[in-house]
């Protein structure tokens, strides 16, 4: 296996073209970079049917769902399909002990039953544009990074303003290839997104943490929402007058299923990758970054789980928070394992050695790129001394006890009070009342108190003394290391520890009371120390920024025949590949699909992660799979070779005709280092088979109102449990709606 990896790495070092399944490509560039390869593999659409500004195309069916996922339009009435774990926060927010939609699931039987979700948005990409020339005009190589960044920020803001002036659109200019290119993205954001349907967590999260990032997988990870617009079809705040959105395009749903070797593509919004990370970055990740983050998250999860297991109310309140912490805790563990096992450092070092030899072979290249790796090395070196303190602040303080973050939100009120501007005071009070209500809905003071004590104890124990705020050392002495006692003192005296105390503060607000509050004073002490650490680490960020920009520019010049793709940055990308099995280790083979039989094999009534709903078991026992089964089998998930990462959750998996065949929701354990180095023989995307989604909606939930909206295409149907007119023959290429 190792020989195979070395051979693949060597091919890349020689500048050979990438395998078709590697790469997160900008849709507007597909015709130039990828279209011929995609056609050979099975694509039947034109480039214009994938991405178009002037006509309906696949891009018009893809949304940014919420703040970190992808969703897709699947009906002409604004119906959105995304992952269960993407909708989990909304499902949790609508749940209570009396209406536990996390446990029981939720299915709206009419538009009137659909549930409101405060703050949930859906963003459509209107267009993207290469604005590199405008942004970089007049930017000189000898400019300081500070001046360069200021100029680029100013020009980006002007471009964004120009793109949205006189419209209701949003816009953002983002950098690519470490600041060598810049693209403008214009979005239309809808603010009324309602919950339509979700299976119980025993289906939508089947396997929970145990199966997370693992194959074989048997999780029905999907949920359904609907986008509403004002009567004029434009974005509007929630109102009973709003109507279901009529999207420019929605995805037909294929009933054909998949087989090994089938072409497939994914369009979505991958969040973040670091494919150009150097060996210096690998060293720092393995040495301090990942171990620190894993250790802190593990402690938080331990505390949350104990309290969630003890109380149904706490379980519901913290379900989404726990899932968010746990997801990347396990990812960090897998990434560490993958980086070591696949010897990614060695491959990166080999590429850097080749780059150095290429640079040093030409005086011109040496003058242009000679300092690239030196700057990168210096940046990591300058940061290393403070790296543990940096991530302790991120994980244990900024993402630690919630009362500390909550208290920071009141500083604006204190400033308004000190200024004497009553209008600002009233505005701040109104904002904080809403913020407080949302905060305490999903908050349990005893749990947060335990988190504070544990995080302070770990911070004091593990961070270098000269990098700790003075208050921490003072408190350790005063309370003799009893952090639980100190945390109890904070919560007993802070105005931010309960709804009643916050209400009392807002009724008679005082700048002094806010600024002297022990929770706010504590968190501010850490923030001050954090900013000091950033200063002490010198110009590490600037060194890395300039070094990486030169390194990536040099790589692209060194390998002119290679098709380069930019790192993910939560913008729309297309990735393509095939349905495939894989060999994770010597003498081990994983097939490319799983079935409902596997759900029953994993069933464990004594473990909530592997509960099976009795209704699902009854359908399985009767082999009552309707039109969605493969004979006596009900497929659940399947694998593809797609290149995805966080943010792609909820992305549609499409066949060559642009029809929906699945829903991407995870990657595989053996390739968790994939955000840094793509491993073509190991890296797989785990997808829910769309037929399993339909089976759950139709046969399990009996949600015929949802089924009637869908455009099902394909093979002759057997035992239809939805109206016969809902199925239609497949055309050579799907028409754009």
Phi and psi in degrees as a GROMACS rama.xvg file:
@    title "Ramachandran Plot"
@    xaxis  label "Phi"
@    yaxis  label "Psi"
@TYPE xy
-60.8242  -37.4699  UNK-2
-61.993  -37.3179  UNK-3
-63.8788  -44.2024  UNK-4
-61.9707  -41.6783  UNK-5
-64.7133  -38.1713  UNK-6
-63.8441  -43.5291  UNK-7
-64.172  -43.9304  UNK-8
-62.9947  -39.0621  UNK-9
-64.7324  -37.5357  UNK-10
-61.8027  -40.0649  UNK-11
-67.2711  -40.7534  UNK-12
-61.5044  -32.0235  UNK-13
-78.8856  -2.28197  UNK-14
88.3851  14.7486  UNK-15
-65.5908  161.39  UNK-16
-68.9434  152.744  UNK-17
-72.9909  152.112  UNK-18
-60.9628  150.827  UNK-19
-61.8996  -28.885  UNK-20
-84.7457  -8.85451  UNK-21
-91.1788  138.496  UNK-22
123.206  138.578  UNK-23
-114.883  99.66  UNK-24
-99.2225  141.472  UNK-25
-70.0257  125.517  UNK-26
-55.9643  -33.5279  UNK-27
-68.1695  -15.257  UNK-28
-105.821  3.82359  UNK-29
-60.6696  -41.6355  UNK-30
-59.7071  -39.3802  UNK-31
-78.71  -37.1432  UNK-32
-102.21  -32.4051  UNK-33
-128.789  -14.6535  UNK-34
-60.7772  -43.1781  UNK-35
-61.288  -45.6048  UNK-36
-62.0184  -41.988  UNK-37
-65.2203  -38.7946  UNK-38
-61.4172  -44.4355  UNK-39
-60.7754  -31.8384  UNK-40
-84.3372  -15.6187  UNK-41
134.913  3.70224  UNK-42
-68.6539  133.779  UNK-43
-115.811  3.63609  UNK-44
-95.1795  159.695  UNK-45
-88.1504  160.789  UNK-46
-55.4404  -36.7906  UNK-47
-65.9473  -28.9907  UNK-48
-78.4314  -16.5575  UNK-49
-87.6224  -49.4018  UNK-50
-140.175  122.175  UNK-51
-147.93  142.738  UNK-52
-87.9288  -33.7165  UNK-53
-96.7787  -17.0498  UNK-54
-131.012  160.744  UNK-55
-60.6516  135.154  UNK-56
-151.024  175.27  UNK-57
-56.0921  -36.8865  UNK-58
-56.9141  -27.321  UNK-59
-76.9347  -7.43418  UNK-60
-99.4546  -3.06278  UNK-61
-105.599  133.884  UNK-62
-126.773  156.154  UNK-63
-83.0421  115.307  UNK-64
-95.4982  116.887  UNK-65
65.7709  -140.407  UNK-66
-103.281  -3.70433  UNK-67
-160.268  19.3868  UNK-68
-133.566  176.232  UNK-69
-115.36  150.102  UNK-70
-141.343  170.356  UNK-71
-141.566  148.367  UNK-72
-79.5709  131.002  UNK-73
-126.995  11.68  UNK-74
-155.411  164.997  UNK-75
-79.2747  4.64763  UNK-76
-116.193  29.9916  UNK-77
78.7036  13.5347  UNK-78
-73.6895  130.83  UNK-79
-115.268  135.05  UNK-80
-109.768  131.63  UNK-81
-148.308  -175.596  UNK-82
-74.5318  154.803  UNK-83
-62.1235  -40.7282  UNK-84
-72.3603  -21.076  UNK-85
-75.9696  -36.3086  UNK-86
-87.7104  0.212668  UNK-87
-58.1468  -41.6739  UNK-88
-61.459  -41.4816  UNK-89
-69.3402  -39.342  UNK-90
-63.3831  -44.2255  UNK-91
-63.8893  -42.7604  UNK-92
-63.1399  -29.9273  UNK-93
-88.5878  -2.95145  UNK-94
-93.076  156.733  UNK-95
-151.208  175.3  UNK-96
-60.9936  -35.2854  UNK-97
-76.3447  -34.6491  UNK-98
-125.924  80.7791  UNK-99
-90.0712  81.3826  UNK-100
-69.8517  -21.6518  UNK-101
-63.0197  -43.6576  UNK-102
-82.6487  -41.846  UNK-103
-96.6393  -15.8924  UNK-104
82.6591  172.315  UNK-105
-148.913  134.723  UNK-106
-139.74  111.508  UNK-107
-75.1323  129.581  UNK-108
-93.6925  -3.29538  UNK-109
-157.495  168.52  UNK-110
-60.7627  -34.4406  UNK-111
-67.0745  -23.025  UNK-112
-89.0828  -7.5875  UNK-113
-68.4625  144.863  UNK-114
-103.052  136.265  UNK-115
-68.199  147.75  UNK-116
-134.641  102.118  UNK-117
-61.5769  125.076  UNK-118
85.2431  -5.55221  UNK-119
-81.4179  131.486  UNK-120
-126.274  162.069  UNK-121
-133.097  123.346  UNK-122
-113.999  124.705  UNK-123
-98.0837  137.158  UNK-124
-77.9077  121.094  UNK-125
-82.9641  -47.6487  UNK-126
-166.56  161.749  UNK-127
-128.563  153.421  UNK-128
-151.02  137.067  UNK-129
-75.8979  113.38  UNK-130
-116.838  22.7474  UNK-131
-56.2515  -45.7095  UNK-132
-61.376  -41.5965  UNK-133
-69.0517  -41.1685  UNK-134
-69.7684  -40.1593  UNK-135
-93.6655  -1.01796  UNK-136
-59.0178  125.037  UNK-137
80.7624  -0.66102  UNK-138
-76.4867  120.957  UNK-139
-99.3923  150.901  UNK-140
-64.718  -26.8621  UNK-141
-90.0097  3.82087  UNK-142
-71.1715  147.524  UNK-143
-68.9416  156.227  UNK-144
-63.1964  -32.8731  UNK-145
-64.8724  -47.3629  UNK-146
-65.6002  -41.3  UNK-147
-59.9932  -47.7581  UNK-148
-62.4274  -38.8772  UNK-149
-65.2832  -43.9058  UNK-150
-62.9396  -44.0491  UNK-151
-66.742  -39.3911  UNK-152
-62.3325  -42.5433  UNK-153
-64.3944  -44.8749  UNK-154
-69.9002  -37.5463  UNK-155
-62.785  -42.1366  UNK-156
-61.8347  -39.9528  UNK-157
-65.9124  -40.8912  UNK-158
-65.8049  -42.0649  UNK-159
-62.4781  -43.125  UNK-160
-63.6961  -43.6532  UNK-161
-62.0613  -38.2221  UNK-162
-72.1683  -22.8341  UNK-163
-113.792  -7.57153  UNK-164
-59.0551  129.054  UNK-165
79.0859  9.14268  UNK-166
-125.819  175.13  UNK-167
-101.773  16.211  UNK-168
-83.3233  163.218  UNK-169
-110.38  157.914  UNK-170
-147.815  151.963  UNK-171
-148.633  139.457  UNK-172
-100.631  127.274  UNK-173
-121.489  148.112  UNK-174
-89.6699  150.608  UNK-175
-131.761  153.122  UNK-176
52.7541  44.5954  UNK-177
57.8564  43.1441  UNK-178
87.4641  11.222  UNK-179
-86.7164  -20.6622  UNK-180
-140.035  157.297  UNK-181
-139.416  137.798  UNK-182
-129.421  143.492  UNK-183
-95.7783  135.165  UNK-184
-123.449  124.856  UNK-185
-110.249  130.138  UNK-186
-124.975  153.925  UNK-187
-114.27  121.489  UNK-188
-110.5  121.893  UNK-189
-99.7906  138.684  UNK-190
-113.457  1.0419  UNK-191
-116.686  94.836  UNK-192
-123.19  118.218  UNK-193
-112.658  147.185  UNK-194
-75.8817  127.992  UNK-195
-107.69  -45.2379  UNK-196
-162.063  147.057  UNK-197
-155.54  133.322  UNK-198
-70.8799  163.093  UNK-199
-60.8944  155.544  UNK-200
-60.2604  -23.9603  UNK-201
-65.8478  -14.0404  UNK-202
-107.679  -52.5194  UNK-203
-67.8291  -24.1709  UNK-204
-126.946  23.6958  UNK-205
-53.0948  126.026  UNK-206
97.7641  -21.6518  UNK-207
39.3278  -129.53  UNK-208
-72.1269  -32.0484  UNK-209
-60.8672  -44.862  UNK-210
-90.9632  -9.5807  UNK-211
-56.1184  130.092  UNK-212
69.0547  13.8824  UNK-213
-115.757  150.92  UNK-214
-125.12  139.017  UNK-215
-76.5291  145.249  UNK-216
-120.437  146.239  UNK-217
-137.09  41.5372  UNK-218
-105.603  128.758  UNK-219
-87.6929  69.5988  UNK-220
-82.427  77.5188  UNK-221
-146.81  156.768  UNK-222
-152.056  163.359  UNK-223
-126.497  136.712  UNK-224
-134.715  170.222  UNK-225
-135.309  135.825  UNK-226
-91.8517  131.798  UNK-227
-112.346  147.319  UNK-228
-126.023  166.584  UNK-229
-66.5509  168.153  UNK-230
-54.52  -23.2867  UNK-231
-86.7066  1.7451  UNK-232
84.5528  1.39705  UNK-233
-99.955  163.736  UNK-234
-57.3393  143.17  UNK-235
-152.425  151.082  UNK-236
-63.0002  161.75  UNK-237
-53.0569  133.325  UNK-238
-159.766  146.842  UNK-239
-68.6706  -13.8721  UNK-240
-82.6666  -13.4554  UNK-241
-66.45  157.635  UNK-242
-127.777  155.623  UNK-243
-57.2035  136.025  UNK-244
-67.0222  140.335  UNK-245
-101.714  99.0327  UNK-246
-71.5569  159.53  UNK-247
-66.8581  -29.9092  UNK-248
-152.739  142.699  UNK-249
-133.007  159.862  UNK-250
-90.2104  126.205  UNK-251
-66.2469  152.756  UNK-252
-109.423  120.84  UNK-253
-82.6432  138.378  UNK-254
-101.429  4.94632  UNK-255
-74.2596  -26.0287  UNK-256
76.7749  -171.895  UNK-257
-130.586  160.262  UNK-258
-139.369  161.127  UNK-259
-55.6929  133.501  UNK-260
92.1656  -7.82887  UNK-261
-62.0441  140.943  UNK-262
-68.8197  142.373  UNK-263
-152.067  153.541  UNK-264
-139.322  157.965  UNK-265
-129.224  133.689  UNK-266
-117.067  130.86  UNK-267
-169.956  -161.787  UNK-268
-128.616  73.6028  UNK-269
-58.8343  138.054  UNK-270
-78.0637  -58.6705  UNK-271
-159.782  129.622  UNK-272
-131.354  166.801  UNK-273
-136.422  56.1377  UNK-274
-66.5684  -21.0865  UNK-275
-99.871  10.7676  UNK-276
-57.1353  139.875  UNK-277
-90.574  176.461  UNK-278
-61.1462  -29.5563  UNK-279
-66.0277  -38.5384  UNK-280
-68.4066  -36.9931  UNK-281
-61.442  -45.1462  UNK-282
-58.6306  -45.0694  UNK-283
-69.2617  -37.1174  UNK-284
-61.7858  -47.3422  UNK-285
-73.1605  -32.4876  UNK-286
-78.707  -41.2876  UNK-287
-137.676  -41.8243  UNK-288
-61.0195  -58.5994  UNK-289
-67.5512  -44.8344  UNK-290
-58.0216  -38.7601  UNK-291
-65.2244  -47.21  UNK-292
-67.0302  -38.7025  UNK-293
-63.2281  -46.8821  UNK-294
-61.2924  -45.1972  UNK-295
-68.7244  -44.4164  UNK-296
-64.4225  -35.7833  UNK-297
-60.2464  -40.975  UNK-298
-67.7459  -42.3014  UNK-299
-62.3766  -42.2996  UNK-300
-63.4618  -39.0518  UNK-301
-60.1102  -45.1125  UNK-302
-67.3862  -46.4214  UNK-303
-62.1726  -43.6104  UNK-304
-63.0175  -41.0559  UNK-305
-61.2161  -44.2501  UNK-306
-73.3138  -34.4166  UNK-307
-68.6541  -36.9264  UNK-308
-67.9723  -26.0375  UNK-309
-87.2748  -13.8764  UNK-310
-150.135  127.495  UNK-311
-63.9863  -36.4748  UNK-312
-64.2479  -45.1413  UNK-313
-67.0031  -37.8032  UNK-314
-58.1147  -45.625  UNK-315
-67.113  -43.1805  UNK-316
-62.7091  -37.8282  UNK-317
-106.082  5.97108  UNK-318
-58.8543  -48.1609  UNK-319
-69.6529  -39.6282  UNK-320
-63.6187  -44.3258  UNK-321
-60.3476  -45.1618  UNK-322
-61.7595  -39.7196  UNK-323
-64.087  -41.7052  UNK-324
-68.8309  -43.8302  UNK-325
-66.823  -37.7906  UNK-326
-55.8053  -52.4951  UNK-327
-87.1791  -13.1796  UNK-328
-60.9933  -47.1114  UNK-329
-71.2423  -34.531  UNK-330
-61.4015  -43.4588  UNK-331
-61.4442  -39.4536  UNK-332
-63.0154  -47.0465  UNK-333
-64.7614  -36.4403  UNK-334
-63.9993  -44.7222  UNK-335
-58.429  -45.7996  UNK-336
-62.5361  -44.6528  UNK-337
-66.7756  -41.7926  UNK-338
-59.731  -38.8976  UNK-339
-75.1184  -49.7008  UNK-340
-62.7294  -39.4541  UNK-341
-91.902  3.80851  UNK-342
51.5001  49.2268  UNK-343
-63.2865  -35.43  UNK-344
-55.8384  -44.9735  UNK-345
-61.1715  -42.1585  UNK-346
-67.0813  -41.3219  UNK-347
-64.1761  -42.3135  UNK-348
-63.5624  -38.617  UNK-349
-63.4251  -40.3127  UNK-350
-65.7533  -39.887  UNK-351
-66.224  -37.5807  UNK-352
-64.1651  -40.8192  UNK-353
-64.8384  -41.0249  UNK-354
-62.0062  -44.4142  UNK-355
-61.8679  -42.0991  UNK-356
-63.7433  -41.077  UNK-357
-65.0876  -43.2285  UNK-358
-63.5342  -46.7427  UNK-359
-72.2078  -11.3596  UNK-360
-80.4592  -5.22779  UNK-361
-141.314  127.164  UNK-362
-58.0149  -38.4625  UNK-363
-65.4004  -43.8687  UNK-364
-67.8619  -35.195  UNK-365
-65.0901  -38.9003  UNK-366
-68.4351  -33.2507  UNK-367
-84.9628  -43.4577  UNK-368
-119.241  2.24803  UNK-369
-60.406  -29.6016  UNK-370
-92.4858  0.410438  UNK-371
-55.465  -58.7623  UNK-372
-69.7235  -31.4765  UNK-373
-63.5838  -43.3327  UNK-374
-64.6359  -42.0816  UNK-375
-63.373  -45.6587  UNK-376
-59.5523  -43.5094  UNK-377
-64.3616  -40.2365  UNK-378
-59.5911  -46.8066  UNK-379
-67.3008  -38.6194  UNK-380
-63.4997  -43.9618  UNK-381
-63.5737  -32.4845  UNK-382
-83.9339  -25.7129  UNK-383
-57.8533  -41.288  UNK-384
-58.9848  -29.8385  UNK-385
-109.91  6.73848  UNK-386
-64.9925  -41.5209  UNK-387
-65.2579  -43.2506  UNK-388
-63.2523  -37.6964  UNK-389
-59.5481  -50.2453  UNK-390
-77.5988  -23.0414  UNK-391
-65.6151  -38.9052  UNK-392
-64.197  -46.5187  UNK-393
-60.4672  -48.3886  UNK-394
-87.8712  -38.4748  UNK-395
-96.3991  -22.4539  UNK-396
-111.014  -64.8646  UNK-397
-60.7698  -30.5448  UNK-398
-119.019  26.6092  UNK-399
-97.3319  -124.142  UNK-400
-60.8726  128.609  UNK-401
-67.2925  -28.7672  UNK-402
-61.8098  -29.787  UNK-403
-69.5496  -46.0749  UNK-404
-65.4438  -40.5313  UNK-405
-60.6786  -42.5215  UNK-406
-64.0304  -32.7407  UNK-407
-60.2507  -27.8568  UNK-408
-67.9561  -13.1414  UNK-409
-94.2276  -3.11415  UNK-410
-64.1002  -32.7434  UNK-411
-63.1193  -36.8393  UNK-412
-67.4626  -40.5307  UNK-413
-60.9264  -43.3249  UNK-414
-63.8121  -40.8912  UNK-415
-63.9307  -40.1753  UNK-416
-64.4008  -41.7855  UNK-417
-67.0951  -29.995  UNK-418
-78.7608  -20.03  UNK-419
77.6874  10.4822  UNK-420
-84.957  101.291  UNK-421
-64.5207  -34.2417  UNK-422
-62.6793  -41.9585  UNK-423
-67.9489  -38.4044  UNK-424
-60.1127  -47.8234  UNK-425
-63.0905  -40.0225  UNK-426
-65.0067  -41.7324  UNK-427
-65.6149  -41.4554  UNK-428
-61.6704  -42.8986  UNK-429
-64.0313  -42.8983  UNK-430
-62.6638  -43.7584  UNK-431
-70.3183  -30.2115  UNK-432
-63.2414  -43.7196  UNK-433
-66.3395  -42.6517  UNK-434
-62.316  -40.8813  UNK-435
-64.6492  -43.1049  UNK-436
-60.9605  -44.347  UNK-437
-66.4215  -39.2506  UNK-438
-64.5796  -50.3367  UNK-439
-76.3082  -14.7151  UNK-440
-60.176  -37.8889  UNK-441
-119.114  50.1442  UNK-442
-136.479  140.959  UNK-443
-133.268  109.514  UNK-444
-56.6563  -46.814  UNK-445
-58.8387  -35.7169  UNK-446
-66.8926  -45.6494  UNK-447
-64.796  -34.1199  UNK-448
-63.9815  -39.5576  UNK-449
-66.7809  -39.5771  UNK-450
-61.2043  -45.2983  UNK-451
-58.9294  -48.2521  UNK-452
-59.7774  -44.8957  UNK-453
-67.1025  -41.4966  UNK-454
-67.8656  -40.7044  UNK-455
-65.8198  -39.224  UNK-456
-62.5899  -45.9362  UNK-457
-66.203  -40.9904  UNK-458
-61.0251  -46.0063  UNK-459
-66.1601  -36.143  UNK-460
-75.3792  -38.9474  UNK-461
-101.463  -26.2397  UNK-462
-87.2707  140.99  UNK-463
-53.9438  134.807  UNK-464
-53.235  -38.7664  UNK-465
-75.571  -2.36084  UNK-466
-110.767  9.59626  UNK-467
-98.8428  148.154  UNK-468
-65.484  147.426  UNK-469
-58.0932  -33.3762  UNK-470
-62.8442  -31.4811  UNK-471
-68.5277  -41.7739  UNK-472
-66.8601  -39.4935  UNK-473
-64.1209  -42.8687  UNK-474
-67.7687  -36.524  UNK-475
-61.5614  -40.172  UNK-476
-69.4659  -46.3178  UNK-477
-63.2006  -40.9472  UNK-478
-101.499  9.01426  UNK-479
53.4386  39.855  UNK-480
76.7131  5.94305  UNK-481
-88.8642  85.0224  UNK-482
-70.5394  -27.7618  UNK-483
-64.1935  -38.4252  UNK-484
-66.7202  -41.6547  UNK-485
-65.929  -44.336  UNK-486
-59.7167  -40.4137  UNK-487
-60.8706  -38.6094  UNK-488
-64.0188  -44.0264  UNK-489
-60.7198  -48.4351  UNK-490
-70.4702  -26.4401  UNK-491
-78.464  -19.391  UNK-492
-116.266  -13.6262  UNK-493
-75.7325  141.687  UNK-494
-75.4371  -6.93447  UNK-495
-105.114  10.1938  UNK-496
-90.7809  -8.69866  UNK-497
-154.413  156.608  UNK-498
-59.2008  -39.7785  UNK-499
-63.1855  -41.2643  UNK-500
-68.9684  -37.595  UNK-501
-66.0428  -42.8721  UNK-502
-59.3443  -41.3075  UNK-503
-64.798  -40.0202  UNK-504
-64.9807  -42.8582  UNK-505
-70.5706  -26.7755  UNK-506
-69.8555  -36.3062  UNK-507
-134.829  74.3154  UNK-508
-69.6624  142.63  UNK-509
-138.651  125.619  UNK-510
-59.888  -39.4754  UNK-511
-64.4387  -43.5877  UNK-512
-62.2381  -37.6911  UNK-513
-69.0707  -52.5574  UNK-514
-70.2825  -23.6999  UNK-515
-94.2298  0.465502  UNK-516
-62.3884  135.535  UNK-517
-61.7661  -33.4454  UNK-518
-67.7524  -43.978  UNK-519
-69.8165  -40.1871  UNK-520
-62.6389  -38.1403  UNK-521
-64.8957  -51.1004  UNK-522
-66.6096  -35.4388  UNK-523
-66.5515  -33.1301  UNK-524
-62.448  -39.4782  UNK-525
-69.7582  -39.5091  UNK-526
-62.5985  -41.8094  UNK-527
-61.8786  -42.8665  UNK-528
-65.9361  -37.8157  UNK-529
-61.7932  -44.6424  UNK-530
-64.7948  -34.4374  UNK-531
-66.7247  -39.3559  UNK-532
-63.4673  -39.7456  UNK-533
-61.52  -37.3129  UNK-534
-68.4443  -44.1106  UNK-535
-64.7631  -28.4225  UNK-536
-75.133  2.18244  UNK-537
70.2919  -142.149  UNK-538
-99.0944  36.7251  UNK-539
-60.1766  -42.2928  UNK-540
-65.5179  -41.6876  UNK-541
-66.0957  -41.3104  UNK-542
-61.2193  -45.6874  UNK-543
-65.8946  -41.5688  UNK-544
-60.0701  -49.5822  UNK-545
-67.9354  -42.5393  UNK-546
-61.2371  -46.8832  UNK-547
-67.4696  -36.8795  UNK-548
-61.4729  -43.2268  UNK-549
-69.3688  -40.5396  UNK-550
-62.4465  -47.8961  UNK-551
-68.3097  -39.9003  UNK-552
-61.2549  -40.7636  UNK-553
-66.228  -41.2425  UNK-554
-58.7997  -42.2391  UNK-555
-68.0616  -31.3937  UNK-556
-76.5805  -34.9256  UNK-557
-68.8148  -30.7209  UNK-558
-121.577  70.8077  UNK-559
-65.4325  -22.1553  UNK-560
-90.9597  -4.09759  UNK-561
-88.8063  139.293  UNK-562
-86.485  111.338  UNK-563
-93.4577  141.845  UNK-564
-120.26  148.555  UNK-565
-79.579  157.082  UNK-566
-58.5031  152.482  UNK-567
-65.7535  141.606  UNK-568
-147.546  36.0918  UNK-569
60.4388  43.7688  UNK-570
-123.078  160.604  UNK-571
-63.4619  131.531  UNK-572
-136.082  158.149  UNK-573
-119.507  135.374  UNK-574
-132.067  146.91  UNK-575
-139.806  156.2  UNK-576
-177.685  -144.445  UNK-577
-139.976  165.569  UNK-578
-79.1024  124.413  UNK-579
-148.65  152.361  UNK-580
-85.5492  -172.188  UNK-581
-163.211  166.152  UNK-582
-116.172  98.3532  UNK-583
-73.385  -22.0612  UNK-584
-161.051  171.186  UNK-585
-56.5009  128.098  UNK-586
68.3391  14.0736  UNK-587
-117.516  129.654  UNK-588
-128.943  132.309  UNK-589
-111.281  126.427  UNK-590
-69.4614  169.6  UNK-591
-93.2822  0.915411  UNK-592
-145.131  159.015  UNK-593
-123.636  163.092  UNK-594
-129.523  171.216  UNK-595
-63.7496  -22.1031  UNK-596
-57.4405  -37.784  UNK-597
-66.8705  -31.9144  UNK-598
-61.061  -45.6181  UNK-599
-68.865  -32.874  UNK-600
-66.7841  -32.0576  UNK-601
-85.5787  -11.8638  UNK-602
-52.5813  133.172  UNK-603
-146.082  99.653  UNK-604
-59.7067  -20.2926  UNK-605
-91.8998  1.63177  UNK-606
-130.042  112.615  UNK-607
-58.4866  -24.3221  UNK-608
-66.3308  -22.3437  UNK-609
-126.998  33.3297  UNK-610
-71.2204  146.911  UNK-611
-123.64  123.107  UNK-612
-58.9209  139.199  UNK-613
-62.4869  -32.0297  UNK-614
-66.7268  -38.3096  UNK-615
-67.1714  -40.8992  UNK-616
-64.4873  -38.163  UNK-617
-64.1703  -42.186  UNK-618
-61.6872  -40.7849  UNK-619
-64.9987  -43.7679  UNK-620
-62.6544  -35.6873  UNK-621
-85.1261  -5.70429  UNK-622
54.6025  38.8517  UNK-623
-91.4446  74.3942  UNK-624
-100.792  -1.61891  UNK-625
58.7344  -139.747  UNK-626
-82.4912  2.47873  UNK-627
-102.433  -9.71043  UNK-628
-88.4277  165.397  UNK-629
-102.944  82.9998  UNK-630
64.4184  -119.702  UNK-631
-88.4326  3.59847  UNK-632
-108.196  144.132  UNK-633
-115.5  106.167  UNK-634
-69.3222  143.488  UNK-635
-111.979  -55.9932  UNK-636
-133.686  160.785  UNK-637
-146.49  164.894  UNK-638
-109.023  145.013  UNK-639
-134.36  168.445  UNK-640
-94.6121  20.6486  UNK-641
-66.7594  153.096  UNK-642
-100.063  100.272  UNK-643
-133.991  172.635  UNK-644
-156.199  -175.031  UNK-645
-53.2263  139.18  UNK-646
104.579  -30.6898  UNK-647
-76.6426  -10.4286  UNK-648
-53.7  128.262  UNK-649
92.1024  -3.66687  UNK-650
-66.7817  144.358  UNK-651
-75.9748  139.691  UNK-652
-99.3563  123.809  UNK-653
-119.653  146.254  UNK-654
-84.9001  -175.067  UNK-655
-66.221  -14.7644  UNK-656
-94.8449  -0.762579  UNK-657
82.5664  21.6176  UNK-658
-98.2717  148.393  UNK-659
-76.9387  123.46  UNK-660
-118.423  -11.6474  UNK-661
-173.637  -178.918  UNK-662
-136.185  114.994  UNK-663
-70.4485  136.753  UNK-664
-144.08  -6.43498  UNK-665
-164.035  168.611  UNK-666
-116.743  173.069  UNK-667
-98.5313  149.028  UNK-668
-56.8664  -39.6333  UNK-669
-67.8767  -14.5837  UNK-670
-123.577  34.7956  UNK-671
-67.254  -13.9548  UNK-672
-83.1946  7.42677  UNK-673
-63.1397  -22.6678  UNK-674
-66.3141  -21.292  UNK-675
-105.297  -37.0967  UNK-676
-145.233  116.953  UNK-677
-72.6828  131.495  UNK-678
-116.919  96.2121  UNK-679
-59.534  -31.2456  UNK-680
-80.565  -17.3486  UNK-681
-113.927  -33.2359  UNK-682
-71.5812  125.208  UNK-683
-135.874  147.823  UNK-684
-100.213  133.22  UNK-685
-98.0457  127.334  UNK-686
-127.639  144.249  UNK-687
-78.6635  129.978  UNK-688
-66.4425  129.128  UNK-689
-61.5982  -25.9708  UNK-690
-68.772  -30.9521  UNK-691
-70.0093  -37.9538  UNK-692
-59.0261  -47.5986  UNK-693
-63.8098  -40.6704  UNK-694
-59.1989  -43.2277  UNK-695
-67.9672  -44.2671  UNK-696
-63.0659  -45.0276  UNK-697
-83.3939  -65.2239  UNK-698
-76.9549  -39.0966  UNK-699
-80.4338  -49.6881  UNK-700
-92.6637  -21.3408  UNK-701
63.9295  31.1649  UNK-702
-87.6814  73.212  UNK-703
-65.8972  -27.3147  UNK-704
-63.3254  -34.4051  UNK-705
-74.3591  -45.6439  UNK-706
-58.7785  -35.846  UNK-707
-67.4639  -17.098  UNK-708
-81.9206  -22.2949  UNK-709
-81.1848  149.948  UNK-710
-101.667  95.4262  UNK-711
-88.6187  135.49  UNK-712
-129.416  144.695  UNK-713
136.458  -143.948  UNK-714
-61.5867  158.485  UNK-715
-56.4948  137.66  UNK-716
-88.9541  148.853  UNK-717
-118.877  137.373  UNK-718
47.4101  55.7411  UNK-719
-64.2282  131.088  UNK-720
-108.954  12.0115  UNK-721
-124.994  164.172  UNK-722
-52.8003  135.58  UNK-723
-56.995  -30.6799  UNK-724
-69.7283  -4.59675  UNK-725
-80.5628  -10.6527  UNK-726
-108.961  145.415  UNK-727
-147.213  162.959  UNK-728
-72.0992  151.208  UNK-729
-81.0513  135.816  UNK-730
-93.8382  162.873  UNK-731
-53.3336  -37.9315  UNK-732
-142.88  133.412  UNK-733
-65.5739  137.638  UNK-734
-77.3069  143.101  UNK-735
-74.9963  134.604  UNK-736
